[in-house]
Amino acid sequence: MKRLKIKFMLLVMAVLSGLSMSVQAWDIGLTADTANTPAPGFGNIGFTLDDPFAYDSDTPMSPMPDITSRVLEVMYSWAKEGDAILSYILTDGVFTVASGGETINLDFYGRELTPIRDDDFDVVLYNGDYSTPVATLTGLGIDDGTFYTRGSFTLAEGTQFDRIQITGHNSDPATPTVNNFTLAEIRMNTRFAPPLVFLPADGIVLNLAYPETLSSGTVDVTFSPSSIGGNVQITAVDVIRQTHPGAFRVSGFSSPMVLSGSTPSTVVLADVEFDLSVAGLSHGQTSTGLFEVVWNEIGGATYTNTQPASATYSAPPASLILPGSLAMSLDDPATSVSSNLTVSFTADTIAPANVEITAVLFADASHAGFSCSSVPLTLTDAVPSNTLAIAFDNASDSLPAKETATATAQVIWNETGKVDSQTNAVSVSVFRQPVAANVTVDKITTPVDTDVLTNNVVAAVNWGEVGIDGAGLAVPVTVNGVDFAVEPVLTTSSKALDVTYGAAAIGQLQITGTGVKGYNKFDASVPDVGGNINTLFSSMAVSANDDYNLSFTDLQEGEAYYLQLFFSGGTQGRAVDIFQAGNPTAIASWSNVADVQTIITLSWVANATGTESFSLPTAVSGDACFNGFAFTTEADVIVTPPYIELGGGSGENFSMSSSNMTPLATYILQSTTDMAYNNWLDIATTTGVSEVNWDSVIVPTNNAEFFRVISE
């Protein structure tokens, strides 16, 4: 083979970027040795070399040969008893391994229709005849999923071979007496330190930025002779196959350039220059070519090496800078919403000018109502201090609650003095928040001098059934200095409602929370269930002789709502029944023993009327009991700590029960024998109940055992 005459290494290194050494692959031609290959049952050995696919030894699986449509008649299939023998000789004769050693690769391709038939074969390298092996690989198999495998020999410098032989064994258990070994294609290559290397792999890369018109770089060549010597001469250097002929030029090279000596040496090979005026590139365009070096070992064969060359021009035009999206929220009871879209620009590199936004159109709008009132708008500087006012009008009520309106805002603009317009797109959306559900709390009570609403919300206070004194005259009632005989309704955002009344005043104090979004009413005061429950109506004379009605309006049909009622008992046992409108039977009850704090959770799904109400009528006067409420979403429901009770049982067992549980929560009973290690084991899990008895699941097995209940 002519390649074997090369006993040196030539490295071409571009100063344009960092370079490194690598190996290259060289294909080794194979010819079918039919004289030493027994005739198979189907096809012949020549069919394993005839597929015209573009074989690349660096990426042998891309592309692949035709392994799908080929039938047995056009590939090799032994289909006989015993082992299959396939022999090949090297097309160019004896191969001698170069200085430093080489890796010899064989790439095998199997038949897709019968992948199991090529799972066991051996490969042997020979020289001169098939009697004495040079190197052997055994137990090879083509992958049944990729239909490809590679076998590799690592050979020492000076090793010679001129033929290979494959022995295919029967790997199909379905045909134990017939060996159907099959092979579609075979290819061979070697990987070694090449005599001429261009690095890095991406080649010569030049870049120009306005106002530059020329770009160049220097290419060096390093000659590294082998141990047996050999001089090299470079006869030609050029950039060929240029997409813009004449744009790349090579200078500083004189032919022939002779490289010799016993030690590596580095010299300048040539300068590569790119002329923008010849190529006429616009911003972002690239001109390409192939950097070619023609060289030979003096007295030997001539070789040509090529490497990609490219030059890219940068002169950015004007661009408009906008965010990718704009999201807005339409809150009840508003019917419109607007928000600013920040806009800036970068000026044209070559001819800077202002930017004029002439229109904003809304395409693919899911609902009518999108608009922009800021156009036309001229941008005179590049800082992001300009805005476009994007609005959405829902006066027609086309966007229902909890739905989103979307559109694409098309911002149309041009540079001042230019007629060509450009368009930038921004996704805009509007989410309409749910209508705020309102809560009205009616408390029939005998008021004290100062009633305090501890929740910081807007409240309306009014008194009805104003008492009559002995003279039959209305007793004046004053709230925050307003005489209710003149103005019976007061709206205030103050937390303290100072009430002044006559001695005989009896009436109904009505508190209506408004303007609180969603379902989480009075969220400024959340009870602390870790200690005493904080009263939601601080000094309102909350007691057992007060009746309460809680009414809800503007509920969303089909939505789930949660109402938590907070109770705290006095020194005597008291009870309160809870009624839901339209149901004469109490839906829940609270009873007190020894001042126990309790939270009762109610839940329901709103009907089409959007209303609901609950009442807590008076039972017995004397002790404080109802402290307040929370109107929440499921996620905000307060989970109450359970009350645990232990009792004796039969034999060695004992009873355990829990009450004051929140039905929406999940409670887990756990036990451990050593609290120091915090190794708690789950015993039972319960949910959907307010109390439970765990007698049946507790079977003590230790002298001492600890229990706890956790919630999640």
N, C-alpha and C positions, 0 to 999 in steps of 0.2 A: 504494500500500500504506500502511496506517495507520502502520506502524512508522516510516515515513520522516519523520513529523512530529517525532520525538524528536531534538533537537539538543543533548543534555546527557548527563551521566553521573552516576548516583547510586550511591555505594558504601556498603553496609552492613557494618560491621566489628564483630565480637563481641570484647569485651574479654576474654572467657573464655579465649582462646588466640590465638597469633600468626596473623595473616591476611595474604593476598597477593592481588594482582589477577590475573584470568584472563579469557580470552575465553569466549563462549558460542556455541552453535550454534542457528540459527533455520532452520526448514524453509521452503522456498519452494515453493508449490504449482505444479504443471504441469497443463496441459490439452492433450489431443491436438489438433493442428491438422490435421484430416483433409482439409481443402480443399487443403492444400499438401503432402500426403503421398500419393504414388502408391500404389494398392492393391497389396499384396504377394501372393505366391502362396499363402501360408497365414497365417491369423490376421489381426490388424489392430493398428494402433498403440495403440489403446485398451487392449489387453491388457497393455501394458508399464507400466500405472499402476494396475491393478485388484487386485493381490495384497494381502490384508488383513493382512500380517505387521506386527508392532510395530516399525516402522523407527525406529532410534535413530541420529542422525547422529554421535554420539560413538563408538558401537560399531556401525558399519554392517554388520559380519559376524556380529553376534549380537543378535537372531536373523537368519536368512536367509529370503528368500522361497522359495516352493516352486519349485525348479528341477529336481526329480527326476521327479515324476509328470506334469508338464505336457507335453502334446504340442503339435505345431506348430499345431494348430487353435485353441489357446487362448493363444498368444503370437505374437510377430511373427517371420516368416521371409520374406525377399524372394523367394528361389527363382526368380529371373528373370535375364536378361542385364543387364549394366551395373551401376552403383552403386545401392545402396538409399538412399532419401532419407526421413528421419523428421523431422517438424517439430512443435514444441511451442510454446505460448504460456504466459506466466506467468498464473496464475489471478487474481492480484490486480493485474494491470496492470503499469505501468512500475516497474522497480526502480531506485532511486537509491542509489549507494554512499555510506555515511555518512562523517562526519568521520574522518579518519585512514586511510581506505581499508579494504577488506574482501577476504576470500578467499571466492570462490564455488566450491562443490564440487558435482560431479556424480558420483553413485554408480551404477555400472552392474553388472547381474547377468546372467550368461550361462546358457545351457541346458547341463545336465550331460551329456546324451546326445551333444551335438555341440559340444564345446568349441573345436574348430579353426575354426569358422565365424565367430567374433566377434573375431579377432585383429588386425584392421586397420580402424580407422575414425577419422573426424575430427569435431570439434565446433566450431560457430561460434555466437557470441552476436550477435544483431541487435537493432535498435530501430526500430519502426515498420513495417518490411518486411524482406524477405530480400535486399536489394540491397547494403547497405553493412555489412561485418562490424565489430563492436565489438571482439571478441577471438576468437582462434582457437587451438585445440589440434589437432595432427595426430599421426598414428601411434599412437593409443591401441589397446590390446588387452586383453581380459578374460583374466585369468590362468586357464590350463587346469587348474590344480590346485585353486584356491580358488573359481573361477567368479565372481570379483569384481574390480573395479578402480575407482579414483577418479581423476577428472580435475579439476584445480583451476586457476581463474583468479585472479590477484592484480590487483585493479582499484583505480584511484585514486579519491579522494574526488570525488563528483559524477558519476561515470560512470553512464550509464543504459542499460538494455536491457529488452526485454519479450518476447523469444522466443529459442529456440535451434533449431538444425538439425543433425542427425547425418547424415553421409555414410558408409555402410558399404561397404567394398571387399571383393572376393573374396579370401579368405585360405585357401581349401581347394584345394590343387593337384590333388586328385582330380576336381574338376569345373571345368575351366578355362573352359568356355563358359557355365556357369550360376553365378550368385552366390547362394549360400545363406546370406547374412548373417542372423544370428538374434540377437534380443535378448529377454530374459525380463522384466526390470524396470529402471526408472530412477527415481532420486530426486534432489532438489536441495536444497541448504542453503547458508547463509552463516555465516561465523565472524567475529565482530567484538567490540569492547569493549562489553559490554552496558550498558544504561542503569541497571540495578540489579543488583548482584552481592552475593551472600552468600558469605563466605569465612571459614574454610577449607571444603573440600568436605564434610567430615564433620559440619558444622553445629554447633549449640549443644550442648555436652556438660557435664552437671552430675554431680557425684559426692557421695554422702553416706556417712559412716562412723559407726557407732554410737559415741556416743549422739546424733549430729546428727539433727534432724528437718526442718530447712529448709536449702535451698541456693539461691543466687541468683547472677546475673551481670548486668552492664550491657552493653547493646548501643548502640554509637555509630553515627551515620550521617554519612558525608562526602559533601557535594554538590560535584560537579566540573562546572561549566557548560562548554559548548563555546564556540568562538570567536564563535558567532552569538547566544549568550545563551539565555534561556528559563528560567522559574521552575518549581519543582516543589512540589506539596503532597502530604503523606502524610496519608491520611484515616483509616486504620485499622491497628492492630497487634494481633495476637492469636496464641495457640497453638491450632490447630485439630486435629481428628482425634486427640484424646488417648485413649490406651488406658485411662487412669484419669481419667475426666472430672472437671475441677475441680482436679486435682493441680498443673497448670501455671497460673500467673497472670502477667499483664502489668500493670505499674504504672508511673507516672511519665510516661505519654504523654497528650498533650492534642491532640485533633483539631479543626481541621486543623493540621498542622505545615508551615509554608511555608518553603521553602529558596530563597534567591535570592542574587544577587550575581554579580560577574564573576570572583571568585577562589574557589578551593576553601575550604570551611569545614567544621568538624567539630563536631557537637553530640551530646548524649545523646539517643538515640531512646527507649529504654524500659528498664526492669528486668524480667528474667524470673526468677520464683521457682518452686521446686518444694516442695510440702508432702507429706512422707512420711506424715503422719497421714491424709491423704485417699487416697493410693495403697495404703497397707498392704503395702508390698513386704517380701519376705523376703530373706535374704542372697543376693546374686548376681542378683537380679531387676532388670529395667530397665523403666522407663515411657517411652513415646515420644509424640511429637506432631509437628506441622508449625508452625514459626514463620512466620507470614504477615504480609506488608506490602502494603497496598493504596495505590497512589499514582497521580498523573497529572501530566502537564505541564499547567499551568493553561490551560484553554481547549482541551485536547486529550483524547486517549483515556485510559482508565483501565487500569492494569496491576496485576497481582498477582504477587508473587514469594514463593516458599516455600523454606524450608530445614529439614532435619531437626533435631529437638530431642530430647534424651534425658536421663534421670537414672537413675543406678545406685546401689543401696544395698549396703553392705558391712557384714556382722556375722558373721564366720566362726564356724561351730559348732566343737565339739571334733573333733579329728582325731588318729588314731594314726599315728605315723611309724615306718615299717619300711624296711629295705633292700629292693631289688627282688628279690634272690636270695641264696642261701646255698649255697656249694659245699664239699663235704667230700671227704676222701680216706681210703679204708680200706686201710691198709698190712698186708701179710702179716707175721706170721701172725695179726694181730688179727681178731676176729670182730665187733667193734662199734666205732663211732666216734660222737663227739658234738661239737657246736660251739655257741657262743652266738650268738643273734640279738639284736642291740641294738634296743631298743624305747624310744620316748619319745612324748610327746603334746603337743598344744597345747590349752589349755582353751577352753571355750565363751566367746565374747566377752561375752555378756549375762549368763549365769548360770554362772560357773566352778565346776567340780566335779572330783573325782578320777575316774580311769578304771579300770575293773575288767576284766581279761582273764579270761574265764570258761572258755574251752576253746581248744584248738588241734587242728583236725582235718586229716587228710591226704587230699586228693582226687586222683583220677587217678593213683594210685601205680602205677608200673611193677613194683615189687617190694614184698612185705610187709616190715615191719621198722621203719618210721618211727614216732617217738613224741616226746612233749614232757612232761617231768616238772616243769615250772615253774608249772603252773596249778593253782588260780586264783592270779592275781597282781594286786595293787592298785598303781597308779601314783599317787603323791601329789605329784610335781613333774614339771616339763617337761624336766629335764635328761636326756640319754641315758645314765643310769647303770644302767638296768634291763636285764636280759637274759632271754631265753627259751632254755632248754637243749633243742636239737633233737638227737635221737639216731637212729642206724640200727643195727639188730641183724641180723647176717648169720649167726646161729648155725645156721640151716637150710641155709646155703650156697646160697641161692637166687640170689645175685648172683655170677656167674662172674668170673674175673679179666679185667681190661681191658674190663669193661662198666660202664655207668652206670645207677644207679637214680634215678628222678626222681619228684617228687610236687609238689603244690601245697599248701602249708601255709595253711590257712584260720584266721586269728586272729580269734576272736569276742570282742567287747567291748561294753561299755556304760558310760555315765556313772553314777556313784553316784547312786542315787535315781531313776533312769530305767529303765523296763522294756524300751524299744526297744533291740535289739541291732544292732550293725553288724559287718561282716566285711571284713577286709583280707587280701589274698592275697600270698604270697611263694613264689617258685619255689625248691625245694630239690633238691639232687642229691648223689649219692655215687658217686665213681669208685673201683672196686676195682683197686688196683695189681697188676701181674703178680707171681706168686709169685717170690721171689728165687731165682735159680739158684745153687746152691752149687758151689764148686770145691774139690777135694781134690788137693793136690800131694804125691805120695809121692817122697821122695828117699832113695835107698839110698847111704849115704856113711860114711866114717870121720870123725866130727865133730871139731871143734877145741874149745878150752876155752870159747869164747863164740860162739854163733851168734846172728845178729841178723836179725830179720824187719823189713825197712824199711817195710813197710806197716802203718799204724796201724789194724789190724782185730783183732777178737777171734780168738784162735787156740787150737787144741787140739793139744798136743804129746804124743806117746807113743813109747815105745821098745819094740821087739819083739826077739826073739832075743838077749836080753841075754847077753853073753859069759861064758864059764866060765874062771876062773883055773886055775892049776896044781893047786890043791887041789880043783877041781871045785865051788867055791862061786860063787854068783851075784855078779857085781861090782856094787856099788851105783851107781845113776845118779841124780843130783839135778838138778832144773831149778827155778831160782828158789827154792832152799831146800827143795823138796819131794822127799822120797825116793820114787822111783818103784817101789821094792820094796813100798811101802805104798800109794801112790796113783799108779797108772800113767798117769792122764790129768790134765793140768793145763789149766785155762781161764784165760786172762789177756788183758787189754787192753794190757799193756805191750809196747812195741816191742822191748825187749831180752830175749832168752831166754837166760839164763845157764845153761849146761850144765856140770855136773861129773860126771866118769865115771872109772871105773877104767882102768888102762893097757891092759887086754885087751878093753875094751868094743867090741863091734861090733853094730850094729843099724840099724833103720830109723827115721828121723826123719820123722814125718808131720805136715804142716801143713794144717789145714782152715780156710779162710776162711768165716765165717758172718755172717749179719745184714747183708750188703751187698745193697742193693736193685738190681733190674734186672740188666742184663748187664755193667755197667762195673765189673768186679772190681778191687779194690786200686787205686782211682783216686787214692789219696793220693800215689802215686809214679809219675809218668809219665816215661818215658825222654826224655831230651833228645837227639834225633837230630842236632842241630846240632853237637854235640861228641861226647865219648865217651858211650856208652849207659850210663845209671846202672844198676847192678845192683839187681835187686829182692830178692836175698838177699845181703846185704852181705858178711859174712865167713863164709859157710857152707861154705867149702872147695869152691866150685863148680869142678869140673874135669871133664876128659874121662872120668875113670873113675867118674863118678857117673851112675847111671841115674835117669830121671825118668818118672813117670806122672802125667798130668793128667786127672782124672775130673770129669765134670759131671753133676749131678742136678737135678731140678726144672725142667728145660727145658720151654718151652711148645711144644706140638706145632704144627708149621707155621711157627714163627718162625725167622728167619735169625740166626745167631750168628757171631761173628768172634773168632778167637784169634790174637794176634800173639806170636811167639816171638822173643826178643832174644838175639843171639849176638855174641861178641867174641873174636876169635882171639888166640893167643899168637904165639910166634916161629916155630912150625913149622906146616906144612900139616896141617889136621885136617878131618874130615868127620863129620857126624851125619845119620843117616836118621831120618825122622819117620814113624811108623806110626799108622794109625787102627784102632780096635778092629774085629776081624772081617775085616781086609784084610791078607793076608800080604805084600803089596807096599808098599814105602814110597811115601807120597803126596807127599813133598817131601824135599829134602835141603839141608844146609848144608855148604859147604866154605870153608875159610879160607886166605887167602894174605896174608901181611904184616899181620896184626892188623887186618883189615877188620871194622868194625861192621856188622851186618846185622839186618834185621827180616824175618821170613817170616810172611806172613799166610795163615791158614787160615779157610775159611768152610764152613758147613753148615746144613742145615735140620733142626730137631729132629723126630724121629719120635714115635710114640705112646708109647714107653717113657719119654721125657723124660730119657734118659741119653746120654752120649757120653764117650769117653776116647781119649787120644793117649799114645804112649810115645816116649821118646828114649833108646834103649839105648846103653850104653857102646860106643865104637869103639876108641880108643887112649887110654891114660892119659898124663898128663904136663902138658898145657896146659889152661888155663881156656877154656871155650867158651860154654856156655849160661848166660846171665845172668839170665833171668827171662821173664815173660809179662805180657800184658794181655788181659783178657776184656772185649770192648767191643761197643757197637752200631756200626752202619755209620758213623754220623755221627762217632764218636769214633776211628775207625781212624786210626792214625798213618801218614801218607804219608811214605815213605822218600825221601831224596834219591838220585837215580840216579847210578851210576858211568858216566862217559863215557870211551870208548876211541876213539882215532884211529889210523888205519893207512894205509899207502900203497895205491894202487890202480893200475889200468891207465891209461896216458896221463896226462892232467891230472886225472883223478878221484882221490878218496881215499875211504877207508871210515870210517864212524862207527857205533858200536854203543853200547847202553846196557844195564846190568844193575842188579840190586838195586831193581827197580821194584815198587811195590805194585799188584797186579792190580785192586784196586777203584778206583784213581785213574786219571785221564786225564792223559797227558803230551803236551806240545806242543813240537816242535822248531822253533826260531826262528833267524833270521839277520839280520844288519845289516852294512852296510859302514862305518858311522860310529857308534861307541858314544857319542859326545858328544851326539848328538841323540836317543838312546833311541828310535829308530825301528825296532822289531823287527817282522819279517814272519813269519807262520806258514808253515812248510814242510810239516810232517807232524804228524798227531795219532794217538796210539795209546792203547788201554786194554785191560784184561783180560789183560795179560801181565806177566811178571817181567823179561823182557829182549827186546830188539829190535835189528835191524840196519837202518840207514837208508841203505845204500849206494846204492840205486836212486833215491832222491829228492834226492840231493845232486849237483848239477852246477855246479861253480864257474864264475862268469862275470866275476869281478873279480880284480884282483891281490891284494887282501887282503879277507878276509871273516871275520866273527865269528859264533859259534854259541852257543846256550844251550838248556837244556831246563827248562821250567816245568811245574808240576802244578796241577790244579784239581779 
